[in-house]
C-alpha cells in the first residue's frame, strides 16, 4: 500500500509542478497584453483587450472535468497519449493558463498610479514602466496568485486521477472507492491536506518576505 501511495504522491507532485511552471510561463504573456491594452493601461486598445479578455473568460468557464475530455485529441497530439501523468499535465496546464493570466493582470493593474506617474516624471518609457514598476511592484501579489494556483491544481490533479491521470486521485478511486478499501481514501485525503497546508505555509512566508 505504501509503495503505491508513494508512487502516486510523486506523480501528483510531478503533475502540479509541470502544469504550474508551464501555465505561469504561458499565462504571463496574455497578462502583460491585458495590462498594456486595458482602458487604464499604458497603451489602451479596446479591441485587443476585449477580445483577449473574452477568450480568457471562455476558457475559465469550462469545468475541468469537461475540459479533460474536450482536450483528449489535443493531448494525444502533444504528448502521444491522453492518460497517465503526462496526459494529465496538458489539460491541467490549459485550465490554469487563463486563471493565472487573470490573476497576473489583476496583480499588475493594482500597482499604485502614483508610482507610475513618478516613473513617467523621471522620463521612463512604457517598457521601463512595465518591467521596472508594474512587474517589480506586483511580485508579492503574483507569488500569492501562484500559490493559489498550486492549491487549485492539487485538487484538479486528484480529479484527473478519476479518468486515468494517475496520482493520488487515481489511487483513491481505484483502491479506496472501487475496491472498498477505506484506508486508501483516508490516507490519500490526509496527504492532499498536508500538501495544501505546506504550500500555503511556504506561500505565506514568501509573501511576507517579498512584501
C-alpha positions as CSV (number, residue, x, y, z in Angstrom):
1,X,0.0,0.0,0.0
2,X,2.7,2.5,1.0
3,X,4.7,1.9,-2.2
4,X,1.5,2.6,-4.3
5,X,0.7,5.7,-2.3
6,X,4.3,7.0,-2.5
7,X,4.4,6.5,-6.3
8,X,1.0,8.2,-6.6
9,X,2.3,11.1,-4.5
10,X,5.3,11.6,-6.7
11,X,3.0,11.6,-9.8
12,X,0.8,14.2,-8.2
13,X,3.8,16.4,-7.4
14,X,5.1,16.0,-11.0
15,X,1.7,17.0,-12.5
16,X,1.4,20.0,-10.2
17,X,5.0,21.2,-10.7
18,X,5.0,21.0,-14.6
19,X,1.5,22.4,-15.0
20,X,2.3,25.3,-12.7
21,X,5.6,26.1,-14.4
22,X,4.1,25.9,-17.9
23,X,0.9,27.8,-17.1
24,X,2.9,30.6,-15.3
25,X,5.2,31.0,-18.4
26,X,2.4,30.8,-20.9
27,X,-0.1,32.9,-18.8
28,X,2.4,35.7,-18.3
29,X,2.2,36.9,-21.9
30,X,-1.6,37.4,-22.1
31,X,-1.4,39.0,-18.7
32,X,1.0,41.6,-20.0
33,X,-1.1,42.2,-23.1
34,X,-4.2,42.7,-21.0
35,X,-2.4,45.1,-18.7
36,X,-1.0,47.2,-21.5
37,X,-4.2,47.4,-23.5
38,X,-6.6,47.9,-20.6
39,X,-8.6,51.2,-20.5
40,X,-6.2,52.4,-17.8
41,X,-3.1,50.7,-19.4
42,X,0.0,52.2,-20.9
43,X,-1.3,51.5,-24.5
44,X,-5.1,51.3,-24.3
45,X,-6.7,49.2,-27.1
46,X,-10.3,48.3,-26.7
47,X,-10.4,45.7,-29.5
48,X,-7.4,43.8,-28.3
49,X,-8.3,44.0,-24.6
50,X,-11.9,42.9,-25.0
51,X,-11.1,40.1,-27.5
52,X,-8.4,38.6,-25.3
53,X,-10.4,39.1,-22.2
54,X,-13.3,37.2,-23.8
55,X,-11.0,34.3,-24.8
56,X,-9.7,34.1,-21.2
57,X,-13.2,34.2,-19.8
58,X,-14.4,31.4,-22.1
59,X,-11.6,29.0,-21.1
60,X,-12.1,29.9,-17.4
61,X,-15.8,29.0,-17.8
62,X,-15.1,25.3,-18.7
63,X,-15.5,22.9,-15.7
64,X,-12.2,21.0,-15.5
65,X,-13.8,17.5,-15.9
66,X,-15.3,18.6,-19.2
67,X,-12.1,20.2,-20.4
68,X,-10.3,16.9,-19.8
69,X,-12.5,15.2,-22.4
70,X,-12.6,18.1,-24.8
71,X,-8.8,18.2,-24.9
72,X,-8.2,14.5,-25.5
73,X,-7.3,14.9,-29.2
74,X,-5.0,17.8,-28.4
75,X,-3.4,16.0,-25.5
76,X,-2.7,13.0,-27.8
77,X,-1.2,15.3,-30.4
78,X,1.1,17.0,-27.8
79,X,2.3,14.0,-25.7
80,X,1.2,11.0,-27.7
81,X,-1.4,9.8,-25.1
82,X,-4.4,11.1,-23.1
83,X,-3.9,9.1,-19.9
84,X,-1.2,8.9,-17.3
85,X,0.8,11.6,-15.7
86,X,2.0,13.2,-18.9
87,X,-1.5,13.1,-20.4
88,X,-2.9,14.9,-17.3
89,X,-0.3,17.7,-17.5
90,X,-1.8,19.1,-20.8
91,X,-5.4,19.8,-19.6
92,X,-4.1,20.9,-16.2
93,X,-1.9,23.5,-17.9
94,X,-4.6,24.6,-20.3
95,X,-7.1,25.1,-17.5
96,X,-4.5,27.0,-15.4
97,X,-3.3,29.5,-18.2
98,X,-6.5,31.7,-18.2
99,X,-6.7,31.6,-14.4
100,X,-3.1,32.7,-13.9
101,X,-3.4,35.2,-16.7
102,X,-6.3,36.9,-15.0
103,X,-4.6,36.8,-11.6
104,X,-1.4,38.3,-13.0
105,X,-3.4,41.0,-14.8
106,X,-5.2,41.9,-11.6
107,X,-1.9,42.0,-9.7
108,X,-0.3,44.2,-12.3
109,X,-3.2,46.7,-12.5
110,X,-3.3,47.1,-8.7
111,X,0.0,49.0,-9.0
112,X,-0.2,52.4,-7.4
113,X,-0.8,55.0,-10.1
114,X,1.3,57.5,-8.1
115,X,4.3,55.3,-8.6
116,X,3.7,55.1,-12.3
117,X,3.3,58.8,-12.6
118,X,6.6,59.3,-10.6
119,X,8.4,57.0,-13.1
120,X,7.0,59.0,-16.0
121,X,8.2,62.2,-14.4
122,X,11.7,60.8,-14.4
123,X,11.5,60.1,-18.1
124,X,10.8,56.3,-18.1
125,X,9.3,54.9,-21.3
126,X,6.4,52.4,-21.4
127,X,8.6,49.3,-21.4
128,X,10.7,50.6,-18.5
129,X,7.5,51.3,-16.5
130,X,6.1,47.9,-17.4
131,X,9.2,45.9,-16.2
132,X,10.6,48.2,-13.5
133,X,7.3,49.4,-12.0
134,X,4.4,47.2,-12.8
135,X,6.2,43.9,-12.5
136,X,8.5,44.8,-9.7
137,X,5.7,46.2,-7.6
138,X,3.4,43.2,-8.3
139,X,5.8,40.4,-7.5
140,X,4.4,39.7,-4.0
141,X,0.8,39.7,-5.3
142,X,1.8,37.4,-8.3
143,X,3.5,35.0,-5.9
144,X,0.4,34.9,-3.9
145,X,-1.6,34.1,-7.0
146,X,0.8,31.3,-7.9
147,X,0.3,29.7,-4.5
148,X,-3.5,29.8,-5.0
149,X,-2.9,28.2,-8.4
150,X,-0.8,25.4,-7.0
151,X,-3.5,24.7,-4.4
152,X,-6.2,24.6,-7.1
153,X,-4.0,22.3,-9.3
154,X,-3.6,19.8,-6.4
155,X,-7.4,19.5,-6.4
156,X,-7.6,19.3,-10.2
157,X,-4.8,16.7,-10.3
158,X,-6.9,14.5,-8.0
159,X,-9.8,14.9,-10.3
160,X,-7.6,14.0,-13.3
161,X,-6.9,10.7,-11.5
162,X,-10.5,9.7,-11.8
163,X,-10.1,9.4,-15.6
164,X,-6.7,7.7,-15.7
165,X,-4.5,10.6,-14.9
166,X,-2.6,8.8,-12.2
167,X,-1.6,10.3,-8.9
168,X,-3.4,10.4,-5.6
169,X,-6.9,10.7,-7.1
170,X,-6.3,7.6,-9.2
171,X,-5.3,5.6,-6.1
172,X,-8.2,6.9,-4.0
173,X,-10.7,5.9,-6.7
174,X,-9.3,2.6,-7.8
175,X,-8.3,1.2,-4.3
176,X,-10.4,3.3,-2.0
177,X,-13.7,3.7,-3.8
178,X,-13.9,0.8,-6.2
179,X,-12.2,-1.8,-4.1
180,X,-13.9,-0.5,-0.9
181,X,-10.6,-0.1,1.0
182,X,-11.4,2.9,3.2
183,X,-7.8,3.2,4.5
184,X,-6.7,4.3,1.0
185,X,-9.4,7.1,0.9
186,X,-8.4,8.3,4.4
187,X,-4.6,8.3,3.7
188,X,-5.0,9.9,0.3
189,X,-7.2,12.6,1.7
190,X,-4.7,13.3,4.5
191,X,-1.8,13.5,2.0
192,X,-3.7,16.1,-0.1
193,X,-4.5,18.1,3.0
194,X,-0.8,18.0,4.0
195,X,0.2,19.1,0.5
196,X,-2.1,22.1,0.6
197,X,-1.1,23.1,4.1
198,X,2.6,23.0,3.2
199,X,2.1,25.0,0.1
200,X,0.1,27.6,1.9
201,X,2.7,27.9,4.7
202,X,5.5,28.4,2.2
203,X,3.4,30.9,0.2
204,X,2.6,33.0,3.3
205,X,6.3,33.0,4.2
206,X,7.3,34.1,0.7
207,X,4.6,36.8,0.6
208,X,5.8,38.3,3.8
209,X,9.5,38.2,2.7
210,X,8.8,39.8,-0.7
211,X,6.4,42.4,0.8
